[in-house]
Amino acid sequence: MTPSLRLFIVSGVSLLALGAGLAQAQDSKPKKDEQPVEVVVKARRLDAARDSIQPDIGASSFALSKAAIQALPGGDNQPLNQVVLQAPGVVQDSYGQLHVRGDHNGVQYRLNGVILPEGLSNFGNVLSPRFAAGVQLITGALPAQYGLRTAGVINITTQSGIRNGGEMSIYGGSHGDYEPSVSYGGSRGNDTFFGSLSYKQNQLGIEAPYNAATPLHDRTSQIMGFGYYDHMIDDNSRVSLVAGVSDQSFQIPNTPGLNSVNDGAGYAVNGTKSFSSDTLDGRQRETTDYVIASYLKTTGDFTGQVSLFARASRLTYQPDWNGELAFNGISQYADKRDTAVGIQAEGAWTLNARHTLRAGVIVSGDRSVSDTLSHVFYVDNSGAQTSDVPVVITDNAARSNVTQSLYIQDEWNPFQNFTLNYGLRYDKLDSYRTEDQLSPRINFVWTPLQGMTVHGGYARYFTPPPYELIASQTQSLFAGTSFDLSGQNDLPYAERDNYYDLGVQQRFGAHLTLGVDAYNRVARYLIDEGQFGAPIILTPFNYKCGRNKGVELTANYQNGPFTFYANYAVGSAQGRQIVSSQFNFAPDDQAYVADHFIYVDHNQTTTASAGGSYLIGRTRLSLDALFGSGLRTDGAIPNGLHLPSYTQVNVSASHDFAHGISARLDVINLFDAAYEIRDGGGIGVGAPQWGPRRGVFVGLSKSF
């Protein structure tokens, strides 16, 4: 998609609400006042009907409303991954990655319950809390409607504009951060609409590879647009459209003071023998466009929804040709494009007071194109370059992928305080491999005592490898070069799991709720991902056997103006025997892992989050904190050690003034804790990354 076309889509989609609002302003005053009440009632009833298709019976769920997100330090100005980190058992990693319950990246994103296909984005969050009415993380033993990505389902309920009004805001501060945004929503007759447009730039686009508040060569610029529109055909049916765009550019940060002769591969390039890391100029750009169109119908005992979805994403990496060649023995331009389209048709039928039948069909197809242009050197048998003149290798490829899923399940209420949900799901993958699986699911919810809820279940999972990330280099093209890819390279397999989950929640009085949840997962062909090579693109691989278990403790307290939450999780994730993408790994590591379980590189034994807020009149004070015992790094054995533990504390103060004006002050990493997320060691770990140093940010917004 050309930049001019993307700009047109951004402007059209995101400012749809503004244009509609101006048109509405011309309507008569009585019509404007009367209509929203009726619209709100109808919209909420249809929203409830939509939610009834996809209940999370027996699963573990963590939800944040729009108000709860705004109360967090950073509010809705922070990336989505920072919001989700407040959920139990969620671990932060470099490049904005999230690990839910010891899985790598097995997270599925949904907008209003509809699947958003995976793309190529690596650094950026293409979804923003700014357009969210609520964010929910669903994990555990999932009901049959959830599949393919099952570590966690992040469902964003988008703002819909059932109330007229908008907001303009400006936010910024440390690291050169500058974030203007505008949103508007409203209703007109049976139509509602909402649009959001935001821009962001700063000098901390990617985690720093060394301990610095503002690292060298780390600027980012990001633009995001989102639009929502729905039309209520009658009291029982609605059509809706969701569309969004994201265009994000990143400089690849440099570690200063290094020299290619002493600290790199030491290759000479066109007569020049020494290159400084200070002047490297690698850059990466990630773009995403997505659209979802849905038709919802509810009639008496039946509710159904059919959705069409599409996503186009592109990732381009522009290397520093000579510098990267001198340091790494390869400099590679990469242009990867992926287009996915699909249909999701689901329904719920209430048979009687005890049984509700649900079923669905999801079919999606991907087309992935990968074009690379590499500069390398020819080398002799000892690895020494035979010439300082680079050799150019072109390697282009294109593949297609189709997934098909069917499910049926029954929600049965045999007793007044007990619900059993059981069903079957079938998934088929036609990609680099053709694989399928029939997966039973069973979940229950039991309320044996007042205020107590027990949930649990068993799920059989089928998880394809991320198709768009599977390495496409032709190994033979690089034989005898400084980027020799020789070695075994079996294609990744789909992961197959047996997952067990059991949890209890107890409410004490009207304000306090405590919970405990335990899970155990046994995996065959456990999927992990690693960063190999200069373009910052993750590559999937499999451990033949995997095991993952843990316990989560939660506490929530709310009493008038005071709210507090705390989560504590202990987990272990291990794998044995690498059976795909083997050429990326050192022979000694492969030999050890072949008959030993090791911790996966993203395993963090202990994770905790906590936060609270207090409202004093129109002023809100809030705090949140994250603790991690440290991700894995190499020791005497692969991934045998963990990095030092860390604690990051964030605080915020906000105030609502008259005339719709609000101001906020956020301090991120209050105590300026310096901690490493990665140190560059570990299987599949590409480079060191440090957490953010202290930053002070201010925001001003005006509602209209």
Secondary structure, 3 states (H helix, E strand, C coil): CCHHHHHHHHHHHHCHHHHHHHHHCCCCHHHHHHHHHHHHHHHHHHHHHHHCCCCCCCCEEEEEEHHHHHHCCCHHHCCHHHHHCCCCCEEECHHHCEEECCCCCCEEEEECCEECCCCCCCCCCCCCHHHEEEEEEEECCCCCCCCCCCCEEEEEEECCCCCCEEEEEEEEEHHHEEEEEEEEEEEECCEEEEEEEEEEEECCCCCECCCCCCCECCCEEEEEEEEEEEEEEECCEEEEEEEEEEEEEEECCECCCCEHHHHCCCCCECCECCCEHHHCCCEEEEEEEEEEEEEEEEECCEEEEEEEEEEEEEEEEECCHHHHHHHHCEEEEEEEEEEEEEEEEEEEEECCCCEEEEEEEEEEEEEEEEEEEEEECEECCCCCECCCCCEEEEEEEEEEEEEEEEEEEEEEEEECCEEEEEEEEEEEEECCCEEEEEEEEEEEEECCCCCEEEEEEEEEEEECCCHHHCCCCCHHHHCCECCCCCCCCCCCCCEEEEEEEEEEEEEECCCEEEEEEEEEEEEEEEEEEEECCCCCCEEEEEEEEEEEEEEEEEEEEEECCEEEEEEEEEEEEEEEEECCCHHHCCHHHHHHHCCCCEECCCCCCEEEEEEEEEEECCEEEEEEEEEECCCEECCCCCCCEECCCEEEEEEEEEEECHHHEEEEEEEECCCCCCCEEEECCCCCCCCEEECCCCEEEEEEEEEC
